[in-house]
Structures are given as structure tokens and as C-alpha cells.
Amino acid sequence: MNPLVVIPTYISLRHSVPSDRNDAVVYDHTTPLMSEGELPRCLKSLNRVRGVGAVAVLVAAERGIEQQAAEKVREIASRFPLLSIMVVTAGELDIVRRRFEQLRLGRLEFEIGLSGYSAIRNLGLVLANILGFDSIVFIDDDEVIDDASFLEKGMYGLGKLTRRGIPILAKSGYYLNAEGNCHSLSQDKWYNRYWNQGRAFNQWIDQALAGPRLSRSNHVCGGCLALHKEAFKRLSFDPWIPRGEDLDYLLNLRMYGSDIWFDNKWCLRHLPPKGISEGRRFRQDIFRWLYEFRKMEYSRTQIDLQQVKPSSLEPYPGPFLQPGIEKRIRKTAKLRSIGRPDGKEYRKAAKVVAAEASEYARRNCTRYFEFQYVWPEIMVRTEGDSILRNALLRSVVRCSEEGVIEPPAEQMMTASIDAGLTKEVRLNVSE
């Protein structure tokens, strides 16, 4: 298989600004426009990986600096002539949206774009579909790949069948931190009594690492994620979830009758810069988990969806999908407001529960399922679309005419696109 490697990069005038979608969505970190950032380090490590065909860097820029951000990323891309890099900016997005309108799909500005984690990932899926790739691998710009066989390991099992004939259409690896540890560093403090997210995750990953190479996953690392085209043609990311869109994708797959598999031999290093405060992150988690809980409750009323029970997601994230999540949020906010130096942030967060976050969840919990009726049609109409494909590739060529970067050689892109699927084999995995 020949995946399109997709790398979102987030650029702002300063660190850690909200996206322009709504106040509930804040990126974990952004790169200031005048800073080098982590992207060059990521591309340098990717340069050493075997079998990289084509790379799409999606430039999510703060409003008003889109052009400067595009020029910056193109200049960075020019330092890696051995990589076939397509820099996707607001200009390329406009090409896609204009074609959507020609195809009578609408512009889909909220659902597919360069603002918000899920919309950005959906754009990556659309690009892979347009260019004819059979798979996609998402990595993040603050990651480093040490293993030259990273892509080979990422493709292991993808599109194949288990011994029971179950197709493996989506799989996740895992992150190592700067110390080479995959455990969450979340502190097991008294004020986390009702919110031991880190401990629950560590318990799960220890079990997964001790098992067979491939097993059904309860967790997804969005920066180490591989999707077969049969998964992404069927299912989009949820644009209404404020964060945690990767784990949400796992839940969506289960609701629609599929799954994500965990590969305990596939990993990379996650080396993020300092991001938003823990208090601000907790505020986002309030929106995230209340929305997720409401969405899961709604899904159980739909006869065409599989029932996903929190008990099937133990030890993580099941406890965060059970009734009583609002009480746990309030208790945690109160304890952290006492025990942490940034307690003021948690007092603010507690006020969000009953009003803003609950209303957001109630108002939006059905919208993803409505969008899912449209998504397969988007994929059918844009798959291998020659007009879109040629327009996007010409857009990349124009960058070199402006003297900014050398474009990815079109023959390299075509070679990656035209490669066929490997034959099905049956794997020894945990079912």
C-alpha cells in the first residue's frame, strides 16, 4: 500500500490561540508566525523513513495571516527536496470548495477545512480520495520518527483480514515521550480522585503492549494513525467535537460496525512544546466529554447504529462515558481549585458545566449523524476527480514559478497514486 502522509501544522501570531470556530475549541499548541516551530524537525525525521511517497502539509493559520503562513511553510518544505510535499493552504482549500459547489455538494465550510481538528482531518481524507490514494497516515508536526521502517509498520495488516475474516481498516500506534516512555505523566494526586484519566490510560496500554501485535484498541493516537480507504470513504471525523477527535473516531467506527486496531510495534516520539494551561485543557475536556456522552446516548436511540457500551471500553475511556460525568466534572473542578496553583481556572471551568458545555452538547449531538448521510456521497463524487486533481497539482506547480519552492515531481505523485493494493492475507491477531 502507498499512503498519503498528512501533517497538519497550526500557525498563529502568538502561542496557543483559539481556533475561529467557537470558544470551546483551542488548539493544544500553535507555532508563532515568526518562530521556526517543530515542523522542520518532523520533516527531517520523515526524510529518513523508507517508502514515503507523498506528503501533504495542511496549514491551519489564524485569520489574517494565511498568506504569510503559507509562504513560511513552503519555505520550510523547500529544504527537503527528497520528499514529495504538497503544501495545502487556504488557496488549495478554495479550489476544493469551488469544485464542491460545481458538484452541488455545498461548500461544507464547517465540516471540511483548515480550522478545527476534525475539519482539518476531513480535508486530509478528501485530498487522499481526490488523489486516489488507497490509505492515509496522519502524523503531527511536533513528532519525531526514529524508525526507518515506520511506514512499513504502519501498513502492516491494513486492508488485510484477521483469521476470522474481519477486515483491518484502521489502526493506531502509540507515542513515546522525551524519556522514551509511553505512559501518561498525569499526576495521581488527591485532587484527581474523580478524574484519574492518566492512570486508566496507563492500565490499558500496559495490557495492550503485553498482548499480540494487533488487538482491538480502546485508544487512538491521532498523530500515529493509519486509515484504509474503505474506512475513510465511509466515515468522517466529527467536526462538532471540540477535541479528542481521534478517540471519537474509534467510537464512530464502532457505532457503524467497524473498529480500530492497536499495533504495539508501531510508535514515534511526541515532543510537544509548552501548550495551553492545564486549567484551560480541563475546560476543553468538559466540552469534549459532555458532548461525547450526549452523542453516545443519542446513538442508542438509532436502530441503524451498533450499541457501544462504556463497559466495553474499560479501563479507558469507559468511565468517562458513563452517567454521572457532570458530577465528576464539578467535584474535580472543586478539588483542583483547592489543590492546584492555577485553581482559578478550575473555578471558571466548573461554571461551564451546567450552562455552556451542556447546551453545546444538547444542541450539536445529532449533527454528526446527519453529516454522515452526506459523507459517502462526497467521497463518491470526488474520488479520483481529474478536475480537482489537476487543479491541485497545478496549484503546487505555481509555487515554484513564484520562486518559493520546487514542486513535488508530478511523476512521483502519480507513481504513489497509481500503486495497487496488496493481496489479502490472514493475520494472527487478538480478536
N, C-alpha and C positions, 0 to 999 in steps of 0.2 A: 504494500500500500504506500501511497505517497501523500502525506498530509500537508495541508496548508498550515503553516505555523503562524499563529496570530498573537501579537503582543500589543495590548493597549498601553498607552502612556498618557499620563494626566498632567497637564501643564497649566499653571496659574501665575498670576503676578506675584503671589506670595504662597507660603505653605498652607496646606490643609484648608482650602476654601470649600464652601458648599457647592454642589452642582447647581445648575439653574433650573432644576426640575421642581423641587419642593424642599422645604426646610428639613424634612426628615432624612434627606439623602445628603450625606457628607462623605467624600472620599477619604479613605484611611490616610492617604498622603498624596500630595501633588508635588511636582517639580517646579520651582520658581523659574520663570521665563529666562532669567539671566544666569541660572545655575546649570552646570553640566548634567547633574542628576545621575540616575542609575542606569539609564538605557544603554550608554556605551559599554558599560561593564557587562551587561546582559548579552549584547550582540557579540562582544569579543568572545564570551564563553560559547555562544551558539556557533561561532565561526569554526570551532574545533569539533563540532558534532558531525558524525558521518551521516550522509544521506539527506541533508537538508535541501529540499527542492525550491520552495518559495516561501517567503516571509512577508506577512502584511503587518505593518505597524500602524495601529489606529490612534490618531492624535486627538485626544479629548482635551480641548482647550477652553479656558474660561472665555466668556463672551468679550469681544473687543480685541482679543489678541490672537485670533485664529491664524491670521496670515504670518505673524511673527513666529508663532509656534510651529507652523508648517515649515517655514524656512529653517528653523532650528533643527527639527527632526530630519529634514532632508540632508542638511549638512552632516549630521551625525551618521546617517545611513551611507553617505559617500565615503566614509572611512573604511567600509567593509565591502570592497568590490567583489569578494568571493561569494558573498551572499546575494541572492536574488531578492531584493527588498522592494516591495510596493508600499509607499508611504500614503496612507489613506487619510485625507483631511476633509475639511468642510466642502472643498471643491468636488472631490470624488463622491462624497455623500449626496451632493446636489444632483450629480449625474444619475445616481441610483434613484433618487426621489422623483426626478423628472420622468425616468423610464417607468417607475411605478404608476405615475399618473397616466402615461400612454397606455399602460396595460389595465387601466381602470381599477387599480388596487388602492388608490388614495396615496397620500404622502407618508402616512404612518410615522409622523414626526416624533411621537412619544415612544412608540414601541420599538423602532429601529433607528439608531442614530449614534451620535457621539457625545451623549450626555446621559449619565446614569449607567451603573454597572451592567444591568441586563440588556438595555438598549444597545450598548456597545458590543456585548457578546452576540446579540442577534444580528448586528451588522456583520460581524465576522462570519456567522453562519451563512448569511445571504451571499457574501463575497465568495465563500467556498463553493456554494451552489452555482453561482454565476460562472465561475471559472472552471467548474467541472471536477473539482477535487473529490476523491472518494472518502476523505476523512479530514479531520481538523484537530490540531493540538494547540491548546491555549497555554501560554506561559505569561508571566508578569515581568514588567521591566525592572523590578527590584530583586530578581532572582539570578543565580549563577549556576550554570550547568558544568559539572566536573567530569561527567561520564561521556566519552565519545560515542558510546552506543545508546545514548539517551533516546533517540527517536526509534531505534530498533526495539528497545524495550517498551517504548510507548505503544508501538504497533503490535506487540506480542499478544496474540489472542483476539485482537479486534477484528470483528467480522467473521470470526470462527464460531464453531458450535461446541458446547460442552458435551460430555458423554451422554447426557440426557437430551441432547438436541436443542439446548437453549442457546440462542444467539447472544454473543457478547458484543453489544453495540455502543457501550460507553464504559470508560474505565478511568480511575483516578490513581495517581501515585501519592506521594506524601512529601512534606517539607522537612528539611534539616535546618536547624538554626546555625549561628556562627560557631557554636561549640560542637556541631555535628550531632545534636540531639533532636529527636523528633517529638519529644514531649512538650505539652503546653507548659509555659512558665507561669501560668496564672497561679497566684499565691493561695494556699489553703489556709486562709485566715478566718478568724471567728466571724468577721463581718461578711464572709461569703457563705455562711451556713446554708442559705436558701438558694445559692447561685454557684454551686460547685461545678461550673461548666468545664474548667480545666481538668479537674480530677476525673470527671466522667469520660472526657475525651481520652485521657491517658490510659484509662482502663480498657477502653475499646481498642485503641491502636496496639496496645501490648498483645491483646488477643489476636488481632489481625496479622501482626508481624510474626507470631508464633505458628500461624496456620499455613495452608498451602499457598503457592504463589498468587493464585487468583481466587478470591472469595467475594461473595456478595458484600457490598460496602454499606456502612451506615454514615459514611462521611465522604466529603468531596473537597479536594483542593483545587480551586478554580484556576490556579497557576500551574497545575500539573494534571491536565485533563485532556483526554482523547475521546473524540466522538466519531463514530461511523456515520456515513451519510444517511443510512436508514434510520438513525436516531434523530439527527438534526433536521432532516426533511419532514419528520413527523412532529417534532416537539421543539418549541421555542423556549427561551428563558422568560421568566415572568417580570415584565417591566415595572410592576407595581410593588415589588418587594424592595424595601429601602436598601438592604444589604443582605449578605448571605445568599446571593442568587445561585451560588454553586450547590450548596446543600439543598436549596429549594428545588433545583433541577432534578436531584435524586428523588425527591418526594413526588414531583410531577411525573417522572418516568414510572414510578411505582403505580401511581393512580391510573396511568394509561397503559399498564400491563407490561412494563419492561423494568430494567434495573441498571444500576451502576456497579461495576466490579472494582475491587481494590487489588492493586498489583504491588506486593510487598518487596519487589525488586526494582521498582521504578521511583526515583526520587531526584531531587535537586535541592540546592541551598536557597533559603529565603532570607534575604538580608535587607529588611526594610529600614528606611530612615525613620527618624522620630516623626510620629504622626500626631493624630488628634489625641486629646487627653482621654484618660480612662472614663472620666465622667461623661464626656461627650459621646464616647463609644457606647456607654451604657444607655444613654438616651436613644441612640440608634437601635440598640438591641431591644428596647421597649417597643419601638415601632415594628421591628422585624418579627419578634416572637408573637406579639398580639395579632399582627397580620397573618402570620403563618398558622396560628391556632384557629383564627376565624375562617381562613381559607380551607383548612382541613375539615373543619366542622361542616362547612357548606358542601364540600366534595362528597361527604357521606350521604347527602340528600339526592345525589345524581346517580341514576341507575346505570349509566354507561361508564362509570368510573370504578376502578378497583378500590376497595376499602383499605386504607393504610392506618393501622392501629399504633399508637405510641408504644405499646408493649413489644412490637416487632422491631423497635429501634432502641432497645436497651443495650448498653447503659447510656448511650448518647446517640441522638438527641432526644430520645423518648420523653424524659422528664420535662422538657421544655415545650412539649406539645400536649400536655395533659391539662384538664380543667384545674383551675386554681392558679394559673400563671399570673393573673393580676395581683393576687395576694402576695405571691413570691416576689414580684417586682417591687411592691410597696415595702415589704419587710426588708428586702435587700437595700433599697434606696435609703431607708431609715438607718440601718446598721452602718452602711458605708458613710453616711453623712456624719456619723459619730466617730468612726474609726479611721477615716482617711483624711489626709490634709486637704484634699480637694472636695471636702464634704459639701460645699455649697452647690457644686454641680449636681450632686445626687439629690439634694432637696429640690432643685429645679426639675430634675428628671421625674421625681415622684409625682409632681403636679401634672405631668404629661399623661399619666396612665389613664385616668378617668375621663379625660376630655379629648385632647388632640389625637393621641395614638389610637384610642378605642374608636373614635369617629373615623379615622383614616382606614382602619381595618374594616369597619362596617361598610363604609362607602365603596371600597375597592375590591372586596374579597371575591366578587363574581367576575371581575373584568378579564382576568387571565383566561378563564374558561371560554369566554366569548371570543377573545383573540385567537384561541386555539382552533376555532372553527375556520378562521381565515388563514392561519399559518400554512397548512398544507397546500392551499391554493397559491400562496405566494411562492412556495418552493417549486410547484409545478410550472408556473408561468415564467419564472426566472432561471430555471435550470438550464445551464449552457447557453443562455441568451446571447446570441452573437453580437447584437447591437450593444448591449451593455458591456460585454466582454471587451469588444474592440474599443469602445469609448473609454473604458477604464485603463486599458493598456496604452492608448494614445495619450491619456492624461498623464501617465507616468513618463512617457517619452518627452512630453513638453517640459518636464523638469530639467532634462539635460539640455534642451535648447536654450533655456534660460541660464545655463551655466551653473546650476545648483548641484545636481548630482548626475552621475551616469545612471541611466535607467537599467532595471533588470533586463537582461537579454531576453527578448520575447521567445527565442527558441528554447531557453532554459525553462521559462514558464510553461511553454507548450509541452515540453518533454515531461514535466511533472504532472501536468493536467491529463495528458493522454495515456499515462501509465495505467495498466489494467489492474483489476482486483486479483489478489492471490486466491488460490483454491481453498475451499473449506477443509479444515482438519478438525479432529476432535481432541479436546484438551482434557488433561487431568486437573480438575478444579473442584473446589468445595461448592456444593450446591445446597 
